[in-house]
């Protein structure tokens, strides 16, 4: 832990050496961007879109569910029907309150003998309390092993080819949202074909002591260190939700447009199922829409959305898209709002256009 | 960090070059570096008047919005139209091509900082 009370990942020294600008993110001292020739949000973003970028996401939480009732517990806690997952498959899911509001959005990995649920760093304690409170009657061990794992994300069109040089695993045979347990750079690792950038790539879970070596191997091979700033612009272009912005305790996954991660009919049911079924039948009060700013200005998180006469919602995420060269945003608006919307940018209404998601889609989806 | 000696500086990280009755205004290299890649500049209308210390526009990077404050009182006579299409000039050349606005002024800017005073102030900022 640093003197400022923030936790550090196993890659702290590597970040400092790479000239990282470090910020407090969910209690961790994390790189928001790097300095130097390849540094800066736009350059890091471009490196991921065009080559390969390397993220330290070791702050994410790794929670294992073990025991006779592990699957029953996970089924109860998440919106996806995890019984449909095969061993070696991962699924994106929401964790809900009874009200339908979202506790967290997670990745569920089905392994041979347990489930790994990867949670957002900022929600880790809240999630654990929710998990334990709601499974007290089950024969399940819920183990927070976050401190025992580092996580690197190598993303971009060159990512898979680059990583292949350092592993015996046949990466081409691992489909999107599948994973294998093998070795990278001679160290044991879980290799997961997942990511949060809209590009092909892998997320590599490994022991903290092994992380600096892999970081060096991959950066020596040409991967560009990329920080949280680029991660945010990349995920927004790819239309992916960020908990705390687009999803929260009082926003349901259906409202936030991640209904694909909600299996409303499943056995056993999940916490929040009744509320979400109701929203599905009656229609949710709000919907997440994708906006392109047509006027001048940037729509940012928290800015008001109007239909010209009334306030109809709020921007949940917004930025200037480095790839598209225009301002893009996600906004949570009343379901009945029309299509003729404006965002108030410093007291000035700026016209916006509703568009489809994602804002950016890579040309080749790789092996899916 | 570059800090031309012939400019005056505001604690709010604007610089100004006062020639005759015209004050050219931009933001310092330090401010541009702190903001990161500038992607948008909101500039005032020609003819608008501002008191020293008053916000006259904003500069936005990918991640942040930052107000621009007039280092001297004056009337806007010109803004840098090139920034509409190339706001990155603020990062690339903050003291020349990245200028933002010109004010007609009779304010000598006596309260502003010299290059060395500004450097001291920003060093203290950390």
Interface residues (C-beta under 8 A of the other chain):
Chain A: X32 X33 X40 X41 X42 X229 X232 X233 X296 X297 X298 X300 X319 X320 X322 X327 X346
Chain B: X36 X37 X39 X40 X42 X58 X60 X61 X62 X63 X65 X84
